[in-house]
Amino acid sequence: MASSTLSLPISLLSYLAVFTPVVAADGPIAATWSSTMFGPDGPWPAVEVTMGSEQKIAMYPGREFQSFVLTSDYCNQNSTIPCYANQAGLYNDAQSQIETTGSTGQIQYASNPDYMLGVDVLGAKTKSWIDAVEFGGQTIENVSLALVEKSYMSYPNGQWYPLTVGCLGIGAPLTINQSFSNSFGPAINASLIPGYLFAHDTIKSNSFGMHIGSANPRMPGSFYFGGYDQNRVLGEVLTFSDDYTKQITLKDISIKVVDGSSPWEFESLGGLLASGNSSINSGGVQVAVDGCSPYLSLPKSTCDAIAGNLPVTYNEDLGLYFWKTDDPKYTQIINSPSVLEFVFIGGSNTKNVSISVPFRHLNLTLTAPLVEQATQYFPCYTGPAKSYTLGRAFLQDAFVGANWMAKSWWLAQAPGPNIPSPSVIELENGDSSIKASTNDWKESWSGSWKALSPDEVESSATVSAPSATVTSDQTTATAVPAGLSTGAQAGIGVGVSVAGLAIIGALVFFFIRRRKAAAPPSDGAESSAAYTAHDNPEQGYYAPVKNPSSPGMTEASTATSGQPQSAVLYNQPYPPQQYPQQYGQPYPQPYPQPYPQQYLQPYGQVYSTELPAVGNTPTELPGSTIYDPHLLDGTQVYGPQQGHIPMQVPPQVPQSPQAPQPPPHSPQSPSHGTAQSPTHNQSGQT
């Protein structure tokens, strides 16, 4: 009787613990970083996302507006070389159609493939697409994608080399989603990841914070939508307006020795940016920061001035510099506290702010298909580019973030390998500034470089870098808003206590019931039921899928429009997986859903779309059954202005590799407008 009386409250408590819904607290959404590094010119860290239902893909974060994704058709072009893009994963658009998660969304626009600012990407236009994307445990419906099937990186030797990893869209100024006009009706909206999370109240601001980390020494990356890790921000913070790829002023570049004896005859050498180039004055040059591009794309005169102080040779085919690894100065430079310092002009135009990149991070590796055998190189790039650009080689040691709705973005020094545990700060919608940590940058590199002694320098001794212990890992940190009150802390404590009691009650209840169920029957017969554990093999993240019947596939012998004879193409060495032909075309979207205007454009200049509609009400793309379209309408693109007429964008002028000019800016997308002229050596219509 006593046992029966006791079981009721325990079972009730167990029911409440197990079945009471828990409302997740709002906070920044952290990226999941891949445990693998990628790229034939890094290697580089990348984040993992899931597209459609189960397609896990690694991507470099850094693109504004659309995410550029390599498809499974990318590797169907040639049977002579491996498919290097398989390592990061390829998106199968035909599979997404079969699973009814993806389609063209009736978007007719096809962007140029040149999604990197620091190198030329040539070939066929992309195909606009929409699909669900899971990022950091959150599902974003109808994400704006650009599918890349026949585009390549072009180098000074005329060769086109294959791409290996796509680039993830991280938002755009004043943009909740992206609108596309079409010839048959209202504009079509596609989601941008942080705008969707913000519109659905998952995060408090349409923002991001990023430090990509590095492979050597291993530094885990940090990326958040809705906030940033304060421990990734050191020193003075540069604040700019509009989009983060907007060109800023680089005033100078210097070589400096931070500690110990110098491997050069100087401790510090400045003036390298303008050295040997009378066209560069004391005001410096305009550069862009781009997470999609790999190199330091700078004037050749600048690269030559830096290289003149390094044991390197220039490779004309690739426009890069190869380290002389047998030179004693090589190990002394890359393993000592020696840095390349980038000096920027602050927002007030009166104060200079410096970001240092140690030479250890500028000792990168080239692999196939760019070279036949692994080669160490210095990533100053002199080939054709849309603009002078500081890419991932720079972002190993720089923090970049933005609050899109506040039209603000930030650039600051990032730490070395000794990174404290994350201190995540949540950004509010109107925040236009961030606060750096008080951590010491030099100390963050302690144990990861070796200060040279005078004897080592004089004897040209070979120097090895110590093995640093990375104090942070790839795990996701839980964001807690700063400054919790005592009452809030007490509430959390009470909640945890109640939850603990509920779990204990549930365990006791089920343990008692299990014992009763396991009791032997009165006739003494033993139960023959036994638990058998099964150990399923873990599914590989990047299992390649070949789909010969995908829309737009070409035969191996068919040349891409505008493609030179020397283009490097792919093969797909895996057995084909056939799909029915009836799925070859995108699913129609027969039910346009116009929504009321919710997001008005607060500024006179339109920033929030790459391709404006003309006098139409945007049409929302249907999502899953849990999708709430009323929060994602994209009409903030136009605000109260009706019948908006798009501005004409002048065609691009062919640019010299030595002196690239800024790309044309459309009013809808600074630096990344989709209304672009065809790329050089590439066919297509404007």
N, C-alpha and C positions, 0 to 999 in steps of 0.2 A: 504493500500500500504506500509505504514511504517512497519506494522507488518510483511509483506512478506519479506521486505528487511532485517529485523532483524533476521528472522528465518534461513536464509541461513548460516551465519557464526556460529550461535549457533549449528545448526545441524552438520555442518562440524567439529566443535570443539568436539562435542559429539562423532562423528564417530571416530575421531582420538584418543580420550580418551579411548573409549571402545574397538576398534578393532586393535589398533597399538600393535604389539607384544612387550612384555617386556622381555628382556634378564636378567635372574637372575644372581646376582653377585656370584662369587665363594666364598666359605668360608667353615669352618668346619661344619659337619653335626651332629646335636645334636640328641641324643636318646630320645625317648618318654618313660618316666618311668611310670610303672603301679602305680595306686593309692592304690593297695593292696600289702601287704607283704606275703611272701610264705615260706613254709618249716616247717617240724616238729622239727627242731633243731635251729630255729632262733627267730623270723621270719626274712626274708631277703628281701631287695629290688630287683626288677627285671625290665628289660626293655621290652617293647612291640614291636613286629614285626608282619607283616602280611605276611603269606605264601600263595602262590597260588593266588587265587582271593580275598577271604574274610576270611581266617582262621587267626584270631588274637590269638597270643600265647605270653605268658610272659616267658622270659628266663634269666638266670644268665649270664652276660657277662664275658668271660675269657678264652675260649678255643682257642688254636691255630689250624689252618687248619679247618677241618670240624666242622660244628655245629651239636651237638648231640640233637636229637629231639625225644620226647616221642610220640608214635602214638596212634590212637584210639584203636588199637588192644591190647594195653598194659592193658586195663581194661576188656578184655574179658576172663580172665583166671579163675575167681572164683566168686562164688555167695554169699560169706559169709561176706565180709567186703566192706566198701565204696571204691570208686575210688578217692584217695586223689589227684591224678594228674589232675583231672578235673578242679580244681580251676584255675590253670595257663593256661589251654587249651591244647588240644591234636591235633596232626596233622593227618588228614585223607588222607593217600596217595591214596586211591581208588578214593576219591572225586577229588583230583588233577589230576588224570588220566582222569576222565570224563570231567573235565574242560580243558584238554589238556595243563595244565601248568607244570605238573611234570611227571617224569619217572625215570627209572634207568639210563637213558642215555647210556645204554649198558656198564655201569661200572660193572665189575665182582668182584672187590675187596670188601671184608667184613672185617671191622676192629674189633678188640676186643672191648668189652664194657667198658674197664677200662679208662674212660676219666677223672677221678679224680685222682690226685696224692696223696692226703692225706687220702683216705679210699679205701678199696677194693670194686670194682664193678665187680660182677661175673654174669655169665649166657651165653645166646646165643650171637653169633656175631651179629653185626649190619648189616643193608642193606644200601649200598650206593645209594644215590638218588640225584636228582637235581630238583630245583623248583625256581620260582621267589620269591624274598623276598623284601618287602617294609620296609625300615629303615629310620626313620626321614623324610618321604616324598619323598625319592628317591627309585626307583625300581632297584634292582640288578638282572639280569637274570642268570639262571642256577647256583644257589648257591650250593656249595658242602655240602651235608647233610649226616648224618649217622642216620638212623632210628632205634630207640631203642624199641623193642617189648617184650623181655623176659630177662631183666637184672635187677639186684638188688644190693643194698648195703649190704655187709657182715660184721657182727659185731663179737666180740670175743666169744659171746655165741653160735656161729654157726648158728644163725638165719639170714635169708635173708629178708631185709625189702624193701618195694617198693620205687622207686624213685618218686619224685613229680614234679620236674622242670628240663628242659633240659638246655644245656649250649651253648651259642652263640659263634661262631667262630669270632675272631677279627683280623685275619690276621696271617702272619708268615714271618720270615726273608727272605728278597730278593725274595719275592713271589708275583706275580700278580694274578695267579690262581694256581689251583692244577691239576696235570696231573696223569692219571691212565693208566697203560698198560693193554692190554687185549690179548687174545689168537688168535684173528681173524684179527687184523689190527692195524692201527696207534693208538697212545695214545689218550685218551679222556681227555679234559680239563673241569674243573668245576670252577666256580668263587669263589673267596674269597672277602668278602664285601669291605674292604678298597682298595684292589688291583683293583677291578672293578671301584670303584669311582675315583681312581687315574688315571687309564688308560683312562677313559672317561672325564678327565679334570674337574670333579665335585669338587674334592679337590686337593690341590697343593702337597700333600705328602701322601704316603701310611703309615698312622700313626694313633694312637689313644691316648686319655688321659682319665683316669678313676679314680673316687672316688665313691664307691658304696653307701656311706651314711649309715644310720642306722634306726632302728625302734624305739629305746628308748635310749635317746630322739630322736624324729623324725628329721632326717637330710636328705633332698632330695639328691638323687644321681646326679652325673655329668658324662656324657660320650659323647665324641666327636670323630668322625673320621675326621682326617685332622687337629687337633689342640687340645687345652686343655684350661681349665679355670684356669687362673693364681692364682685366689683366693683359689684354692684347693691345692696349693703347698706352704708349709711353711718351713723355715729353710734351712739346707744344703740338696742338691740333690745328691743322689747316682746315678752314671752313670755306666752302664754295657754294654757288647756287646752281640750280638746274640739274642736269644729269651728270653722273660721275665719269662719263667718258668725254665730257666737254673739255676742250683743251685748256691747260693751265700753263703758267710761266715757269719754265725751268731756267734758273739764272746761271748755274754753273755746275760743274762736276769736278771733284777733287779726289786724289789718292791720299789717305791718311793712315798713320800707324797709331793705334790706340794705346798700346802697352809694349814695353820691352824695346829692344834694339830694332832698327829699321833694316829690312832687306835691300833698301835703296840707299842712295846717298843723300836722301832727304827724309824728313819726318812728315812733311805735308807738301803736296804739290797741287795747286789750283789752276784755274784758267784753261782746263782741258776741253770744255764745251766749245769755246770759240777758237781754239788753237788751230792755226793754219787756215782759217776761213774768215776773210774780211767781211763777209755778208752777215755774220753773227756779231751783233754789237753787245754792249754791256747789259742790255735788257734781256738777253737770253733768247730762247726759242720757245715756241708753243708745243706742248706735248700732251698726249692723251694717256690715261691709265686704263688698261683693258685686261680683264681676266681671261679673255678668250685667246689672246695673243701670247706667244711664248717668250719673245726676245726683248732686248733693249734696242729698239729700232731707232737709230740716231743717224745724224749726218756722218758720212764716211770720214770726213776730216776729224770729227770727234772720236770715232772709234779708232782711227789711226793714231791719234794723240795719246789715247789711253794705252793702246797696244804697244806703242813705242817704249813703254816702261814695263812691259811684261814679256816673259819668254814664250811668245806665241808666233805663229805664222798665219798669213791670210790665205783663206781658201776662196778663190774667185767663183767657183761653181756654186757654192752655197751662200757666199757673202758673209761668212763667219770666220772666227779665228780659232785655230787649233793650238792647244797647249803643247809646248815641248816638254813632255813628261820626264825626259832624261836630263833636263837642265836642273842643276842644284837649286837655282832660285825658284823653281816651280813649287817644290814642297815648302820652301821658306815663306813664300807669298800666300799660298792657299791655306796653310795650317797655322799661320801667325795672326795676331790681332790686327790685321790690315784690312782696310775697308775702301769701298768706292762710295763716296759721299755725294748725294744729290741735293743741291741747294735750290729751294723753291722760294718764290716771293709770296708772302702772306697776303691775306685779304686786304690788309690796310696798305699794301704796297710800300711799307716802310720797314718791315721786319722780315728777315730771312729765317726760314725753317729748314733744317737738314734732316734727311733720312739716310742712314748708313746701311749698305749692303756688304757684309763681309765677303772677301774673296773666296772663302770656303763655299759660299752659295753660288759663286760664279765659276765654279769648276764643275760643269755639267757634262752629261754624256750623250753623244750621238750614237744611234744604233740604226739597224736596218729599218726602213729602206733607204734612209738618207746616206748611209755609209755601209761598206761591206763588213767592217769589224768595228767594235766599240772604240770610240775616240773621245777623249776629253776635250772640251772646247769652252771658249770664253764667249758668252752669248750677246755680243754687240753685233747687230745685224745691219748690213748696208744695202740690202736688196730693195726691190720695189715694195712700197707700202702706201696706204691711204694717208697716213700722217706719221709724224714722229710719235713713238709709242713706248711706254713702259709697261711691259707685259708681266707674265708670271715670274720671270727671273727677278724682277723688282719686287713683286708682291710677296715673295718669300719673307721679306723683312718690312713690309708695310701693311698697316691696317687701313681698310677702306670701308666706309659705310654711308648710308643715305636714309633720310626721311623724305620719301617721295612727295607726300602731300604738303610738306613744309618747304619744298624746293631747296633742300639743303643736303650737301654731302660733305664727307670729312676724309682727311688723309693724315696719317700719323705714323710715327715709328712703331714697329712691332718688336716684341722681345725675341731673345735667343732661346736656346733649348730649355733653359731652366725656367719653365713657366709655372706659376702657382696654379692651384686649382681654380676653376672658373668662378668669376664673380660677375654674374649675369645681371645687367641693368636693363630694365624694361623701358622702352621709349614710348612716350605719350604722343598723341597725334600731332600736337603743335610743336614738339621739341625741334629746335633748330641748332642745338649745340650738344656736345657730349663732353664728359669729363674723363681725363686720363688718370691712370693709376699713379701711385708714387714710387713704383718699382724702378730700380736702377738698371739701365740697359746694359752697361758693361758687365755688371754682376750676372745678368741673365746668360751671358756667354762664358762665364767662368767654368773651366773644366772642358770646354769644347774647342779651345785653341791653345797654342803654346807661345808664350812670350819668348822671343829670341834673346840669347845672350850675345855679347860682342864677339866671343870666341866662335860661336856657331856661324855668325855672319861672315867673319874673316876667313874661316876655313871652308866656307861653302858647304857646310854639313847638311846632310839630308835630315829633314825634320818631319816627325810623324805627329799627327794630331792625337790628343788623348781621347779615350772613349768616354763620351759624355753620358750621364745618366739622365734620361728624360723624366721629368717629374710629373708630367701630365700624360694622360692616355686618350684614347679615342672615344671613351664613353661619353654619353650625353649627360650634361649637368642639368639639375633641376633649378629653374630660375625662381628666386624668392624676391619679391619687391623690397627695395631698400627701405629701412626705417620702419619695421613693423612695431606697432605699439605694444605695450605690455599686455593689454587686453587681448590683442590679436594673438600674441604668443601664448597666453593662457588658454585661449580658445583652441589653438592648435594642439596644445598639450592635452586638454580634455578630450578632444576628438581622437587623438592617438590612443589615449587610455581606453576610451569606450570601444574603439576598434579592436584593441588588444583583448579586452574582456570578451567581445563577441567572438573572436577567433578561438579563444580558449573554450568558450561555451560550445561552439560548433564542434571542436575536436572531441570534447568529452561526450557530447551527445552521440556523435557518429561512432565513437569508440565503443560505447555501451551497446548500441544497436548492432554493431558488427560482431561483438562478442556473443550477443543473444542469437544472432543468425548463425554463428559458427558453432554453437553448442551441439554436441552429438545427439542424435535421436534416442528415444527411450530403448530401442532395440539394440543399441550399441554399434550400429553400422556407421562406418566412417564416411565422411563426405569425400567424393572423388574429385570435386571441383578444385582446380589449381590455377593460379594466375600465371600466365605465360607472357613475359615481356617480349615485345618485338622491337627490333632495332632497324628501322628503315634507313637506307643510305641517305646522306644529306644531299639535297638537290643542288647542283652547281648553279651559281648566280648567272654565269654567262654562257650557258649552253647555246651554241649557235643554231639557228633555224634557217634553212634555205627554202625559199619559196619561188620556184621558177615561174609560177603563173601569176605573180604579183602584177598589179597594173603598172605599166610603164617600163617593164623589164625589156632589155635589149639583148640580142645575141652577142656573144663574145667578140665577134668580128665586126660589130657595128661601132663605128667611132662616134664619140660624143661630139655634138656640134661645137665647132671651134677648137677642137682638141688637137694638139700637135702630135706628130708621129711618135715622139719620144715619151709620150705620157706613160706613167707607171700605173698599171691597172691591177685588178684583183682576180683571184680565183676563189671558189668556195669548195674546199676539199671534202665536204660532208655530203652524205647521200641526201637527195632531194626529198622534201616532204610535200606532196601534192595537195592542193586545195581545190575544191570544186570551182568551176568557172563562174557559177552563178554569183559568187561573192567577189568577182573581179571589179565591180563598180561600187563606189561609196553608197551607203544607205541614204535614201532621200530624207529630207527634213520637211515633211508636208504640213507641219502645223506651226507656222510662225507665231511667236508670242510677243507682241509689243507690250512694253511695260512703261509705267509712268516715269517721268523725269524725277530722279532722286538726287543725283550727284551733279550739282550745277558747277559750271566752270567759273572759279573765282577770279581768274586772271584773264586779261584781254587777249593774251597770246595763247594759242592752243598748243598744248604739249602732249595731250594724252591719247593720240592715236597715230598710227603710221599711215593709214589710208582712210581719209574722211569720206563719209557718205554725203550725198548732196540732197538736201531737203527731204530726208527720210527719217522715220523713227526707227531706232535700232531694234533688231529682233534678237531675242535671247535664244541661245542654243539649248535644247532640252537636255537635261542631265538624267541622273538615276532617280529612283523613287524617293530618295532622301534629299535630293537637291532642292535648295530653296532659291528659286530664280529671282525672287523679289528683291534680294539683296545684291544682285549682280546684273546691272542693266547697262552700264557703260554710257549712259546719256550725259554724264558729266563731261564727255568729250565736247559737247556743244553748248551746254548750259542753256541760258534763255535765248540764245541766238538760233533763229530758225532759218532754214534755207542756206546753210553755210556753203560758201563756194570755196573749193580748195585752191591754194596758191600754186602757181606753176613753179616747179623747181628747175633751175637751169641745169643743162647737162654737164657732166663732169668733164674737165679738161685733162687730157693725158698728162701725167706728171713725171718728172724726172726722179729716178731712184735716189738721187743725192739731195734733192730738195723737194720733198713732197709737200703739197699744200693741204690745208684742212678740207675735209669732204664737205659737199654742199649740205646745208641744214634745211630740212623742211620745217615748216612751223609746227608740224605735228610730232616730230621726233628729232630733237637735237642730236646731231652726230650719227644717228642710226635711222634716218628716214628711209622708208621702203620705197618711196617714189624716186628711184635712182635711175641714172642712165646705165646702159649695158656696160659691163666691165670690159676692160681692154682685152682683146683677143677672145672675145666671147660673143656668141650670137644671142639674140633675144630682143624682145620689143620693150620699149620704155613703158 
